[in-house]
Amino acid sequence: MQGGRLQTRDELREVFAQPGIKTDGALRMGYLMMHAELEGVVCSGPRRGKQFTYALLDERVSLPSGPA
C-alpha cells in the first residue's frame, strides 16, 4: 500500500496470505480491516467499480503541525 497505492479487500487478502494470515470466512477480512482502521493504520479510499479500496492513513491524511 505504500506510495499511495489503493488496494481492494481481494488484493489485500493475497497480501495477508503470504505470511500465513488467514482471511477465510465471511467476516474475518472485514474484522481485520475494521481493526486496522480503528488503529489508525488504514483508511477507506474511493471505490474501484463496486469494490471499496483502502489506503495507508499516514499517506492520505496530513497531521496538523503544532498549535495554531
mmJSON file of the N, C-alpha and C atoms, coordinates in Angstrom:
{"data_MODEL":{"atom_site":{
"group_PDB":["ATOM","ATOM","ATOM","ATOM","ATOM","ATOM","ATOM","ATOM","ATOM","ATOM","ATOM","ATOM","ATOM","ATOM","ATOM","ATOM","ATOM","ATOM","ATOM","ATOM","ATOM","ATOM","ATOM","ATOM","ATOM","ATOM","ATOM","ATOM","ATOM","ATOM","ATOM","ATOM","ATOM","ATOM","ATOM","ATOM","ATOM","ATOM","ATOM","ATOM","ATOM","ATOM","ATOM","ATOM","ATOM","ATOM","ATOM","ATOM","ATOM","ATOM","ATOM","ATOM","ATOM","ATOM","ATOM","ATOM","ATOM","ATOM","ATOM","ATOM","ATOM","ATOM","ATOM","ATOM","ATOM","ATOM","ATOM","ATOM","ATOM","ATOM","ATOM","ATOM","ATOM","ATOM","ATOM","ATOM","ATOM","ATOM","ATOM","ATOM","ATOM","ATOM","ATOM","ATOM","ATOM","ATOM","ATOM","ATOM","ATOM","ATOM","ATOM","ATOM","ATOM","ATOM","ATOM","ATOM","ATOM","ATOM","ATOM","ATOM","ATOM","ATOM","ATOM","ATOM","ATOM","ATOM","ATOM","ATOM","ATOM","ATOM","ATOM","ATOM","ATOM","ATOM","ATOM","ATOM","ATOM","ATOM","ATOM","ATOM","ATOM","ATOM","ATOM","ATOM","ATOM","ATOM","ATOM","ATOM","ATOM","ATOM","ATOM","ATOM","ATOM","ATOM","ATOM","ATOM","ATOM","ATOM","ATOM","ATOM","ATOM","ATOM","ATOM","ATOM","ATOM","ATOM","ATOM","ATOM","ATOM","ATOM","ATOM","ATOM","ATOM","ATOM","ATOM","ATOM","ATOM","ATOM","ATOM","ATOM","ATOM","ATOM","ATOM","ATOM","ATOM","ATOM","ATOM","ATOM","ATOM","ATOM","ATOM","ATOM","ATOM","ATOM","ATOM","ATOM","ATOM","ATOM","ATOM","ATOM","ATOM","ATOM","ATOM","ATOM","ATOM","ATOM","ATOM","ATOM","ATOM","ATOM","ATOM","ATOM","ATOM","ATOM","ATOM","ATOM","ATOM","ATOM","ATOM","ATOM","ATOM","ATOM","ATOM","ATOM"],
"id":[1,2,3,4,5,6,7,8,9,10,11,12,13,14,15,16,17,18,19,20,21,22,23,24,25,26,27,28,29,30,31,32,33,34,35,36,37,38,39,40,41,42,43,44,45,46,47,48,49,50,51,52,53,54,55,56,57,58,59,60,61,62,63,64,65,66,67,68,69,70,71,72,73,74,75,76,77,78,79,80,81,82,83,84,85,86,87,88,89,90,91,92,93,94,95,96,97,98,99,100,101,102,103,104,105,106,107,108,109,110,111,112,113,114,115,116,117,118,119,120,121,122,123,124,125,126,127,128,129,130,131,132,133,134,135,136,137,138,139,140,141,142,143,144,145,146,147,148,149,150,151,152,153,154,155,156,157,158,159,160,161,162,163,164,165,166,167,168,169,170,171,172,173,174,175,176,177,178,179,180,181,182,183,184,185,186,187,188,189,190,191,192,193,194,195,196,197,198,199,200,201,202,203,204],
"type_symbol":["N","C","C","N","C","C","N","C","C","N","C","C","N","C","C","N","C","C","N","C","C","N","C","C","N","C","C","N","C","C","N","C","C","N","C","C","N","C","C","N","C","C","N","C","C","N","C","C","N","C","C","N","C","C","N","C","C","N","C","C","N","C","C","N","C","C","N","C","C","N","C","C","N","C","C","N","C","C","N","C","C","N","C","C","N","C","C","N","C","C","N","C","C","N","C","C","N","C","C","N","C","C","N","C","C","N","C","C","N","C","C","N","C","C","N","C","C","N","C","C","N","C","C","N","C","C","N","C","C","N","C","C","N","C","C","N","C","C","N","C","C","N","C","C","N","C","C","N","C","C","N","C","C","N","C","C","N","C","C","N","C","C","N","C","C","N","C","C","N","C","C","N","C","C","N","C","C","N","C","C","N","C","C","N","C","C","N","C","C","N","C","C","N","C","C","N","C","C","N","C","C","N","C","C"],
"label_atom_id":["N","CA","C","N","CA","C","N","CA","C","N","CA","C","N","CA","C","N","CA","C","N","CA","C","N","CA","C","N","CA","C","N","CA","C","N","CA","C","N","CA","C","N","CA","C","N","CA","C","N","CA","C","N","CA","C","N","CA","C","N","CA","C","N","CA","C","N","CA","C","N","CA","C","N","CA","C","N","CA","C","N","CA","C","N","CA","C","N","CA","C","N","CA","C","N","CA","C","N","CA","C","N","CA","C","N","CA","C","N","CA","C","N","CA","C","N","CA","C","N","CA","C","N","CA","C","N","CA","C","N","CA","C","N","CA","C","N","CA","C","N","CA","C","N","CA","C","N","CA","C","N","CA","C","N","CA","C","N","CA","C","N","CA","C","N","CA","C","N","CA","C","N","CA","C","N","CA","C","N","CA","C","N","CA","C","N","CA","C","N","CA","C","N","CA","C","N","CA","C","N","CA","C","N","CA","C","N","CA","C","N","CA","C","N","CA","C","N","CA","C","N","CA","C","N","CA","C","N","CA","C","N","CA","C","N","CA","C"],
"label_alt_id":[null,null,null,null,null,null,null,null,null,null,null,null,null,null,null,null,null,null,null,null,null,null,null,null,null,null,null,null,null,null,null,null,null,null,null,null,null,null,null,null,null,null,null,null,null,null,null,null,null,null,null,null,null,null,null,null,null,null,null,null,null,null,null,null,null,null,null,null,null,null,null,null,null,null,null,null,null,null,null,null,null,null,null,null,null,null,null,null,null,null,null,null,null,null,null,null,null,null,null,null,null,null,null,null,null,null,null,null,null,null,null,null,null,null,null,null,null,null,null,null,null,null,null,null,null,null,null,null,null,null,null,null,null,null,null,null,null,null,null,null,null,null,null,null,null,null,null,null,null,null,null,null,null,null,null,null,null,null,null,null,null,null,null,null,null,null,null,null,null,null,null,null,null,null,null,null,null,null,null,null,null,null,null,null,null,null,null,null,null,null,null,null,null,null,null,null,null,null,null,null,null,null,null,null],
"label_comp_id":["MET","MET","MET","GLN","GLN","GLN","GLY","GLY","GLY","GLY","GLY","GLY","ARG","ARG","ARG","LEU","LEU","LEU","GLN","GLN","GLN","THR","THR","THR","ARG","ARG","ARG","ASP","ASP","ASP","GLU","GLU","GLU","LEU","LEU","LEU","ARG","ARG","ARG","GLU","GLU","GLU","VAL","VAL","VAL","PHE","PHE","PHE","ALA","ALA","ALA","GLN","GLN","GLN","PRO","PRO","PRO","GLY","GLY","GLY","ILE","ILE","ILE","LYS","LYS","LYS","THR","THR","THR","ASP","ASP","ASP","GLY","GLY","GLY","ALA","ALA","ALA","LEU","LEU","LEU","ARG","ARG","ARG","MET","MET","MET","GLY","GLY","GLY","TYR","TYR","TYR","LEU","LEU","LEU","MET","MET","MET","MET","MET","MET","HIS","HIS","HIS","ALA","ALA","ALA","GLU","GLU","GLU","LEU","LEU","LEU","GLU","GLU","GLU","GLY","GLY","GLY","VAL","VAL","VAL","VAL","VAL","VAL","CYS","CYS","CYS","SER","SER","SER","GLY","GLY","GLY","PRO","PRO","PRO","ARG","ARG","ARG","ARG","ARG","ARG","GLY","GLY","GLY","LYS","LYS","LYS","GLN","GLN","GLN","PHE","PHE","PHE","THR","THR","THR","TYR","TYR","TYR","ALA","ALA","ALA","LEU","LEU","LEU","LEU","LEU","LEU","ASP","ASP","ASP","GLU","GLU","GLU","ARG","ARG","ARG","VAL","VAL","VAL","SER","SER","SER","LEU","LEU","LEU","PRO","PRO","PRO","SER","SER","SER","GLY","GLY","GLY","PRO","PRO","PRO","ALA","ALA","ALA"],
"label_asym_id":["A","A","A","A","A","A","A","A","A","A","A","A","A","A","A","A","A","A","A","A","A","A","A","A","A","A","A","A","A","A","A","A","A","A","A","A","A","A","A","A","A","A","A","A","A","A","A","A","A","A","A","A","A","A","A","A","A","A","A","A","A","A","A","A","A","A","A","A","A","A","A","A","A","A","A","A","A","A","A","A","A","A","A","A","A","A","A","A","A","A","A","A","A","A","A","A","A","A","A","A","A","A","A","A","A","A","A","A","A","A","A","A","A","A","A","A","A","A","A","A","A","A","A","A","A","A","A","A","A","A","A","A","A","A","A","A","A","A","A","A","A","A","A","A","A","A","A","A","A","A","A","A","A","A","A","A","A","A","A","A","A","A","A","A","A","A","A","A","A","A","A","A","A","A","A","A","A","A","A","A","A","A","A","A","A","A","A","A","A","A","A","A","A","A","A","A","A","A","A","A","A","A","A","A"],
"label_entity_id":["1","1","1","1","1","1","1","1","1","1","1","1","1","1","1","1","1","1","1","1","1","1","1","1","1","1","1","1","1","1","1","1","1","1","1","1","1","1","1","1","1","1","1","1","1","1","1","1","1","1","1","1","1","1","1","1","1","1","1","1","1","1","1","1","1","1","1","1","1","1","1","1","1","1","1","1","1","1","1","1","1","1","1","1","1","1","1","1","1","1","1","1","1","1","1","1","1","1","1","1","1","1","1","1","1","1","1","1","1","1","1","1","1","1","1","1","1","1","1","1","1","1","1","1","1","1","1","1","1","1","1","1","1","1","1","1","1","1","1","1","1","1","1","1","1","1","1","1","1","1","1","1","1","1","1","1","1","1","1","1","1","1","1","1","1","1","1","1","1","1","1","1","1","1","1","1","1","1","1","1","1","1","1","1","1","1","1","1","1","1","1","1","1","1","1","1","1","1","1","1","1","1","1","1"],
"label_seq_id":[1,1,1,2,2,2,3,3,3,4,4,4,5,5,5,6,6,6,7,7,7,8,8,8,9,9,9,10,10,10,11,11,11,12,12,12,13,13,13,14,14,14,15,15,15,16,16,16,17,17,17,18,18,18,19,19,19,20,20,20,21,21,21,22,22,22,23,23,23,24,24,24,25,25,25,26,26,26,27,27,27,28,28,28,29,29,29,30,30,30,31,31,31,32,32,32,33,33,33,34,34,34,35,35,35,36,36,36,37,37,37,38,38,38,39,39,39,40,40,40,41,41,41,42,42,42,43,43,43,44,44,44,45,45,45,46,46,46,47,47,47,48,48,48,49,49,49,50,50,50,51,51,51,52,52,52,53,53,53,54,54,54,55,55,55,56,56,56,57,57,57,58,58,58,59,59,59,60,60,60,61,61,61,62,62,62,63,63,63,64,64,64,65,65,65,66,66,66,67,67,67,68,68,68],
"pdbx_PDB_ins_code":[null,null,null,null,null,null,null,null,null,null,null,null,null,null,null,null,null,null,null,null,null,null,null,null,null,null,null,null,null,null,null,null,null,null,null,null,null,null,null,null,null,null,null,null,null,null,null,null,null,null,null,null,null,null,null,null,null,null,null,null,null,null,null,null,null,null,null,null,null,null,null,null,null,null,null,null,null,null,null,null,null,null,null,null,null,null,null,null,null,null,null,null,null,null,null,null,null,null,null,null,null,null,null,null,null,null,null,null,null,null,null,null,null,null,null,null,null,null,null,null,null,null,null,null,null,null,null,null,null,null,null,null,null,null,null,null,null,null,null,null,null,null,null,null,null,null,null,null,null,null,null,null,null,null,null,null,null,null,null,null,null,null,null,null,null,null,null,null,null,null,null,null,null,null,null,null,null,null,null,null,null,null,null,null,null,null,null,null,null,null,null,null,null,null,null,null,null,null,null,null,null,null,null,null],
"Cartn_x":[0.814,0.0,0.862,2.128,2.995,3.042,3.274,3.357,2.004,0.992,-0.329,-1.13,-0.679,-1.421,-2.679,-3.794,-5.067,-5.282,-5.77,-5.984,-7.368,-7.95,-9.258,-9.064,-10.159,-10.087,-9.536,-9.946,-9.448,-7.935,-7.431,-5.986,-5.261,-5.85,-5.234,-5.275,-6.295,-6.364,-5.109,-4.689,-3.492,-2.242,-2.177,-1.041,-0.997,-2.15,-2.206,-1.871,-2.188,-1.947,-0.454,0.363,1.798,2.48,2.255,2.875,2.021,0.898,0.068,-1.073,-1.453,-2.588,-3.865,-4.708,-5.942,-6.996,-7.636,-8.694,-9.957,-10.065,-11.224,-12.449,-13.578,-14.821,-15.442,-16.714,-17.464,-17.092,-16.688,-16.469,-15.013,-14.153,-12.778,-12.051,-12.115,-11.428,-12.006,-13.318,-13.949,-13.467,-13.337,-12.844,-11.389,-10.569,-9.172,-9.064,-9.859,-9.788,-10.383,-11.445,-12.039,-11.028,-10.329,-9.315,-8.2,-7.756,-6.707,-7.168,-8.441,-8.975,-9.05,-9.524,-9.636,-8.275,-7.262,-5.898,-5.19,-5.825,-5.236,-4.154,-4.209,-3.225,-3.703,-4.967,-5.53,-6.796,-7.214,-8.487,-9.143,-10.412,-11.138,-10.708,-10.63,-10.317,-11.534,-11.386,-12.504,-12.813,-14.027,-14.409,-13.721,-13.422,-12.922,-14.002,-14.838,-16.019,-16.964,-17.293,-18.178,-17.404,-16.077,-15.272,-14.719,-14.694,-14.082,-12.569,-11.85,-10.398,-9.939,-8.684,-8.063,-6.709,-6.294,-5.003,-4.383,-3.076,-2.422,-2.867,-3.291,-3.806,-2.756,-1.518,-0.458,-0.219,-0.517,-0.295,-1.5,-2.664,-3.879,-4.215,-3.796,-4.168,-2.907,-2.82,-1.679,-2.039,-1.132,-1.364,-1.066,-1.825,-1.559,-0.187,0.443,1.787,1.699,1.769,1.818,0.595,0.631,-0.502,-0.687,-1.925,-2.24,-2.122],
"Cartn_y":[-1.191,0.0,1.262,1.119,2.294,2.972,4.265,5.024,5.429,5.441,5.882,4.841,3.577,2.52,2.163,2.229,1.829,0.356,-0.396,-1.818,-2.224,-3.164,-3.706,-4.811,-5.253,-6.356,-7.62,-7.885,-9.074,-8.999,-7.833,-7.663,-7.809,-7.279,-7.381,-8.807,-9.573,-10.991,-11.728,-11.445,-12.073,-11.648,-10.388,-9.884,-10.56,-10.672,-11.303,-12.795,-13.434,-14.867,-15.195,-14.288,-14.557,-14.918,-14.168,-14.575,-15.566,-16.004,-17.01,-16.468,-15.208,-14.631,-15.118,-15.781,-16.344,-15.251,-15.269,-14.3,-15.006,-16.292,-17.059,-16.733,-17.151,-16.877,-15.573,-15.446,-14.29,-12.991,-13.071,-11.842,-11.533,-12.52,-12.336,-11.166,-11.068,-9.977,-8.634,-8.568,-7.334,-6.906,-7.885,-7.574,-7.113,-7.763,-7.345,-5.903,-5.565,-4.206,-3.191,-3.574,-2.684,-2.399,-3.42,-3.244,-2.313,-2.516,-1.656,-0.207,0.006,1.372,1.983,1.221,1.73,2.019,1.281,1.504,2.643,3.193,4.312,3.904,2.676,2.197,2.466,2.161,2.36,3.208,3.705,4.409,4.011,4.263,3.949,4.883,4.326,5.118,5.154,5.717,5.751,4.359,4.184,2.888,2.679,1.398,0.982,0.078,0.648,-0.074,-0.226,-1.454,-1.705,-2.072,-2.119,-2.536,-1.332,-1.458,-0.437,-0.602,0.486,0.423,0.945,0.641,1.087,1.694,2.643,3.299,3.456,3.665,3.938,5.317,5.381,6.637,7.739,7.42,8.437,9.077,8.345,8.882,9.664,9.454,10.146,11.369,11.398,12.484,13.132,14.434,15.13,15.598,15.356,15.73,17.218,17.87,19.287,19.445,20.564,20.814,21.813,21.311,22.141,22.985,23.797,24.676,25.793,26.145,27.204,28.571],
"Cartn_z":[0.0,0.0,0.0,0.25,0.284,-1.069,-1.035,-2.272,-2.818,-1.95,-2.368,-3.119,-3.108,-3.808,-3.044,-3.708,-3.134,-3.429,-2.43,-2.647,-2.166,-2.887,-2.515,-1.473,-0.883,0.077,-0.576,-1.808,-2.504,-2.7,-3.056,-3.229,-1.894,-0.838,0.479,1.011,0.641,1.026,0.552,-0.668,-1.22,-0.449,-0.062,0.715,2.082,2.74,4.06,3.99,2.884,2.738,2.684,2.182,2.022,3.345,4.443,5.715,6.502,5.936,6.587,7.427,7.225,7.949,7.281,8.042,7.487,7.304,6.15,5.853,5.377,5.689,5.241,6.097,5.637,6.353,5.886,6.13,5.636,6.344,7.597,8.363,8.692,8.629,9.111,8.441,7.122,6.419,6.835,6.977,7.421,8.793,9.703,11.054,11.022,10.189,10.079,9.592,8.57,8.027,9.004,9.697,10.692,11.807,12.255,13.298,12.804,11.574,11.011,10.914,10.593,10.539,11.932,12.912,14.28,14.894,14.49,14.99,14.262,13.236,12.508,11.521,11.04,10.07,8.644,8.386,7.053,7.138,5.997,5.9,4.578,4.48,3.256,2.143,0.959,-0.224,-1.124,-2.308,-3.252,-3.781,-4.244,-4.819,-6.146,-6.396,-7.702,-8.268,-9.124,-9.588,-8.411,-8.063,-6.928,-5.662,-5.767,-4.627,-3.874,-2.549,-1.718,-1.763,-1.607,-1.538,-0.183,0.132,1.37,1.048,1.888,1.732,3.113,3.142,4.415,4.907,6.143,6.701,6.658,7.033,7.057,5.697,4.632,3.286,2.773,3.366,2.881,3.702,4.952,5.858,6.393,6.239,6.812,8.225,9.146,10.536,10.728,11.616,11.889,12.53,12.256,12.81,13.954,15.162,16.356,16.581,17.646,17.991,16.967,16.761,15.779,16.399],
"occupancy":[1.0,1.0,1.0,1.0,1.0,1.0,1.0,1.0,1.0,1.0,1.0,1.0,1.0,1.0,1.0,1.0,1.0,1.0,1.0,1.0,1.0,1.0,1.0,1.0,1.0,1.0,1.0,1.0,1.0,1.0,1.0,1.0,1.0,1.0,1.0,1.0,1.0,1.0,1.0,1.0,1.0,1.0,1.0,1.0,1.0,1.0,1.0,1.0,1.0,1.0,1.0,1.0,1.0,1.0,1.0,1.0,1.0,1.0,1.0,1.0,1.0,1.0,1.0,1.0,1.0,1.0,1.0,1.0,1.0,1.0,1.0,1.0,1.0,1.0,1.0,1.0,1.0,1.0,1.0,1.0,1.0,1.0,1.0,1.0,1.0,1.0,1.0,1.0,1.0,1.0,1.0,1.0,1.0,1.0,1.0,1.0,1.0,1.0,1.0,1.0,1.0,1.0,1.0,1.0,1.0,1.0,1.0,1.0,1.0,1.0,1.0,1.0,1.0,1.0,1.0,1.0,1.0,1.0,1.0,1.0,1.0,1.0,1.0,1.0,1.0,1.0,1.0,1.0,1.0,1.0,1.0,1.0,1.0,1.0,1.0,1.0,1.0,1.0,1.0,1.0,1.0,1.0,1.0,1.0,1.0,1.0,1.0,1.0,1.0,1.0,1.0,1.0,1.0,1.0,1.0,1.0,1.0,1.0,1.0,1.0,1.0,1.0,1.0,1.0,1.0,1.0,1.0,1.0,1.0,1.0,1.0,1.0,1.0,1.0,1.0,1.0,1.0,1.0,1.0,1.0,1.0,1.0,1.0,1.0,1.0,1.0,1.0,1.0,1.0,1.0,1.0,1.0,1.0,1.0,1.0,1.0,1.0,1.0,1.0,1.0,1.0,1.0,1.0,1.0],
"B_iso_or_equiv":[0.0,0.0,0.0,0.0,0.0,0.0,0.0,0.0,0.0,0.0,0.0,0.0,0.0,0.0,0.0,0.0,0.0,0.0,0.0,0.0,0.0,0.0,0.0,0.0,0.0,0.0,0.0,0.0,0.0,0.0,0.0,0.0,0.0,0.0,0.0,0.0,0.0,0.0,0.0,0.0,0.0,0.0,0.0,0.0,0.0,0.0,0.0,0.0,0.0,0.0,0.0,0.0,0.0,0.0,0.0,0.0,0.0,0.0,0.0,0.0,0.0,0.0,0.0,0.0,0.0,0.0,0.0,0.0,0.0,0.0,0.0,0.0,0.0,0.0,0.0,0.0,0.0,0.0,0.0,0.0,0.0,0.0,0.0,0.0,0.0,0.0,0.0,0.0,0.0,0.0,0.0,0.0,0.0,0.0,0.0,0.0,0.0,0.0,0.0,0.0,0.0,0.0,0.0,0.0,0.0,0.0,0.0,0.0,0.0,0.0,0.0,0.0,0.0,0.0,0.0,0.0,0.0,0.0,0.0,0.0,0.0,0.0,0.0,0.0,0.0,0.0,0.0,0.0,0.0,0.0,0.0,0.0,0.0,0.0,0.0,0.0,0.0,0.0,0.0,0.0,0.0,0.0,0.0,0.0,0.0,0.0,0.0,0.0,0.0,0.0,0.0,0.0,0.0,0.0,0.0,0.0,0.0,0.0,0.0,0.0,0.0,0.0,0.0,0.0,0.0,0.0,0.0,0.0,0.0,0.0,0.0,0.0,0.0,0.0,0.0,0.0,0.0,0.0,0.0,0.0,0.0,0.0,0.0,0.0,0.0,0.0,0.0,0.0,0.0,0.0,0.0,0.0,0.0,0.0,0.0,0.0,0.0,0.0,0.0,0.0,0.0,0.0,0.0,0.0],
"pdbx_formal_charge":[null,null,null,null,null,null,null,null,null,null,null,null,null,null,null,null,null,null,null,null,null,null,null,null,null,null,null,null,null,null,null,null,null,null,null,null,null,null,null,null,null,null,null,null,null,null,null,null,null,null,null,null,null,null,null,null,null,null,null,null,null,null,null,null,null,null,null,null,null,null,null,null,null,null,null,null,null,null,null,null,null,null,null,null,null,null,null,null,null,null,null,null,null,null,null,null,null,null,null,null,null,null,null,null,null,null,null,null,null,null,null,null,null,null,null,null,null,null,null,null,null,null,null,null,null,null,null,null,null,null,null,null,null,null,null,null,null,null,null,null,null,null,null,null,null,null,null,null,null,null,null,null,null,null,null,null,null,null,null,null,null,null,null,null,null,null,null,null,null,null,null,null,null,null,null,null,null,null,null,null,null,null,null,null,null,null,null,null,null,null,null,null,null,null,null,null,null,null,null,null,null,null,null,null],
"auth_seq_id":[1,1,1,2,2,2,3,3,3,4,4,4,5,5,5,6,6,6,7,7,7,8,8,8,9,9,9,10,10,10,11,11,11,12,12,12,13,13,13,14,14,14,15,15,15,16,16,16,17,17,17,18,18,18,19,19,19,20,20,20,21,21,21,22,22,22,23,23,23,24,24,24,25,25,25,26,26,26,27,27,27,28,28,28,29,29,29,30,30,30,31,31,31,32,32,32,33,33,33,34,34,34,35,35,35,36,36,36,37,37,37,38,38,38,39,39,39,40,40,40,41,41,41,42,42,42,43,43,43,44,44,44,45,45,45,46,46,46,47,47,47,48,48,48,49,49,49,50,50,50,51,51,51,52,52,52,53,53,53,54,54,54,55,55,55,56,56,56,57,57,57,58,58,58,59,59,59,60,60,60,61,61,61,62,62,62,63,63,63,64,64,64,65,65,65,66,66,66,67,67,67,68,68,68],
"auth_comp_id":["MET","MET","MET","GLN","GLN","GLN","GLY","GLY","GLY","GLY","GLY","GLY","ARG","ARG","ARG","LEU","LEU","LEU","GLN","GLN","GLN","THR","THR","THR","ARG","ARG","ARG","ASP","ASP","ASP","GLU","GLU","GLU","LEU","LEU","LEU","ARG","ARG","ARG","GLU","GLU","GLU","VAL","VAL","VAL","PHE","PHE","PHE","ALA","ALA","ALA","GLN","GLN","GLN","PRO","PRO","PRO","GLY","GLY","GLY","ILE","ILE","ILE","LYS","LYS","LYS","THR","THR","THR","ASP","ASP","ASP","GLY","GLY","GLY","ALA","ALA","ALA","LEU","LEU","LEU","ARG","ARG","ARG","MET","MET","MET","GLY","GLY","GLY","TYR","TYR","TYR","LEU","LEU","LEU","MET","MET","MET","MET","MET","MET","HIS","HIS","HIS","ALA","ALA","ALA","GLU","GLU","GLU","LEU","LEU","LEU","GLU","GLU","GLU","GLY","GLY","GLY","VAL","VAL","VAL","VAL","VAL","VAL","CYS","CYS","CYS","SER","SER","SER","GLY","GLY","GLY","PRO","PRO","PRO","ARG","ARG","ARG","ARG","ARG","ARG","GLY","GLY","GLY","LYS","LYS","LYS","GLN","GLN","GLN","PHE","PHE","PHE","THR","THR","THR","TYR","TYR","TYR","ALA","ALA","ALA","LEU","LEU","LEU","LEU","LEU","LEU","ASP","ASP","ASP","GLU","GLU","GLU","ARG","ARG","ARG","VAL","VAL","VAL","SER","SER","SER","LEU","LEU","LEU","PRO","PRO","PRO","SER","SER","SER","GLY","GLY","GLY","PRO","PRO","PRO","ALA","ALA","ALA"],
"auth_asym_id":["A","A","A","A","A","A","A","A","A","A","A","A","A","A","A","A","A","A","A","A","A","A","A","A","A","A","A","A","A","A","A","A","A","A","A","A","A","A","A","A","A","A","A","A","A","A","A","A","A","A","A","A","A","A","A","A","A","A","A","A","A","A","A","A","A","A","A","A","A","A","A","A","A","A","A","A","A","A","A","A","A","A","A","A","A","A","A","A","A","A","A","A","A","A","A","A","A","A","A","A","A","A","A","A","A","A","A","A","A","A","A","A","A","A","A","A","A","A","A","A","A","A","A","A","A","A","A","A","A","A","A","A","A","A","A","A","A","A","A","A","A","A","A","A","A","A","A","A","A","A","A","A","A","A","A","A","A","A","A","A","A","A","A","A","A","A","A","A","A","A","A","A","A","A","A","A","A","A","A","A","A","A","A","A","A","A","A","A","A","A","A","A","A","A","A","A","A","A","A","A","A","A","A","A"],
"auth_atom_id":["N","CA","C","N","CA","C","N","CA","C","N","CA","C","N","CA","C","N","CA","C","N","CA","C","N","CA","C","N","CA","C","N","CA","C","N","CA","C","N","CA","C","N","CA","C","N","CA","C","N","CA","C","N","CA","C","N","CA","C","N","CA","C","N","CA","C","N","CA","C","N","CA","C","N","CA","C","N","CA","C","N","CA","C","N","CA","C","N","CA","C","N","CA","C","N","CA","C","N","CA","C","N","CA","C","N","CA","C","N","CA","C","N","CA","C","N","CA","C","N","CA","C","N","CA","C","N","CA","C","N","CA","C","N","CA","C","N","CA","C","N","CA","C","N","CA","C","N","CA","C","N","CA","C","N","CA","C","N","CA","C","N","CA","C","N","CA","C","N","CA","C","N","CA","C","N","CA","C","N","CA","C","N","CA","C","N","CA","C","N","CA","C","N","CA","C","N","CA","C","N","CA","C","N","CA","C","N","CA","C","N","CA","C","N","CA","C","N","CA","C","N","CA","C","N","CA","C","N","CA","C","N","CA","C","N","CA","C"],
"pdbx_PDB_model_num":[1,1,1,1,1,1,1,1,1,1,1,1,1,1,1,1,1,1,1,1,1,1,1,1,1,1,1,1,1,1,1,1,1,1,1,1,1,1,1,1,1,1,1,1,1,1,1,1,1,1,1,1,1,1,1,1,1,1,1,1,1,1,1,1,1,1,1,1,1,1,1,1,1,1,1,1,1,1,1,1,1,1,1,1,1,1,1,1,1,1,1,1,1,1,1,1,1,1,1,1,1,1,1,1,1,1,1,1,1,1,1,1,1,1,1,1,1,1,1,1,1,1,1,1,1,1,1,1,1,1,1,1,1,1,1,1,1,1,1,1,1,1,1,1,1,1,1,1,1,1,1,1,1,1,1,1,1,1,1,1,1,1,1,1,1,1,1,1,1,1,1,1,1,1,1,1,1,1,1,1,1,1,1,1,1,1,1,1,1,1,1,1,1,1,1,1,1,1,1,1,1,1,1,1]
}}}
